[in-house]
Amino acid sequence: MDEPKMNRGLKNRHLQLISLGGIIGSGYFLGTGYVLEKAGPAAILSYLLGGAIVLCVMLCLAELAVAEPIAGSFVTYARKYIGPTWACGVGWTYWMTWVSYVPSEMIAAGIIMNNFVPQISQLWWAVLFGLLVTIVNLFHVDKFGESEFWLAIIKIIALIAFSIVGALIVFGIIGDTGYLGSSIFLGSGGFAPNGYWSIILTMTIILVNFQGTEIIGLAAGECKNPEKSIPLAVRNVTWRIIALYIIPISVLISILPWDKAGLDDSVFAVAMANYGFERFSALFAFVVLTAALSCSNSGLYGTSRAMYSLATLGMAPRSFAELNKNGMPKNAVLISIVSCWFIILLYSFDASATVYTYLLALSGFTGAIAWISICWSQYRFRKQAVADGTFAALKYKTPLFPYVTLFGIWAQVFCLVVLAFEPDLRESLLVGVPFLVVPMAVYRVRQWKLRRALVSSN
């Protein structure tokens, strides 16, 4: 609350839609195909478990963000309640999460536009979209909030329309197949054709799809009336996430055989095309484009705020903490987008489904670390508040403490451990762990050198 340079221009409706923009990206429309392919109709249980984890994390974040609505959110909380070394690792890991993921969204948008205008390569489209989201993020923060609001609205309307049309197909009201009931849902091998263990194995990709909700915390330092806006946003966004995932996917697995799902195209578009709704299927190409732009937009916002927080805490170059006349961290935005462009260039050499899945899994590991840090920080914060006698003064309290907090932590730890048993995703663990450990080691060495220099000077 005492950061006069950050502009509190985000309204409550902006705050709610920003987080939705982060979690309904092309990874949802395309990555869901991978989950269905691996788990079959049992994927619905994966999304239910993911929704439960989201609820726990968001309840923990709400208590922290209402008590201390500051830019940088969980990076600052981690430094204060866990330790600066861990905060450095989490901050850089979170930054790398979006630097890895945002380019995949830009590439997805480039592929879609290349289909419409093949004369321009997907790489140039991706660069164009990168410039677009850079400009939006350098404007006044309310301009960013307004653009994200309308982009998210388009995705929500599309998912509601899909759910309605899909339900009408299931009950035989439209289409030529008649009443479907549970024939597809339980066909092709039953509810769990690949076994129930596949539910756990797909959880990393599920967590990727839900990532972006934590951006509410990063935006806390720039929203009006955070003590009112944040709890409301947490409650509304959490249940809307569950509704916008669980209901559409329940409809999806009721009309599309799981063995027809994959990463080649949006499973929602494939489902509509199977029943002759070609125009509706084509419309989803535009929706995926909107989703990619929206997720890139909110992702760049999140990663630039994480970099800004690292810089203000002395864990990144101080120049990244500079604000422009609109109160935006211009250098943090620029270094983030330049890093994204670098990944785009590398990704353009191999835009296969394998690489896309790998980027999703890598983002799942690094994003889970940030979520674990949120729950861990809230656990320490609550313990300290009780010890200091300030607990009663808290304006928002995480319910069912400590069970909600501990479930949020250990459920994600379990999912990360499971990565070691999935050959397709194991490499992401091997790469993700150094992303966390190396910044921590560099920070410790730097602090050790500073202490030695201080001792020598005395």
Salt bridges, closest charged atoms under 4 A:
GLU63 OE1 - ARG382 NH2 2.62
GLU68 OE2 - LYS80 NZ 3.13
ASP142 OD1 - HIS140 ND1 2.68
ASP142 OD1 - LYS143 NZ 3.63
GLU146 OE1 - ARG13 NH2 2.88
GLU146 OE1 - HIS14 NE2 2.72
GLU222 OE2 - ARG305 NE 3.02
ASP424 OD2 - LYS38 NZ 2.87
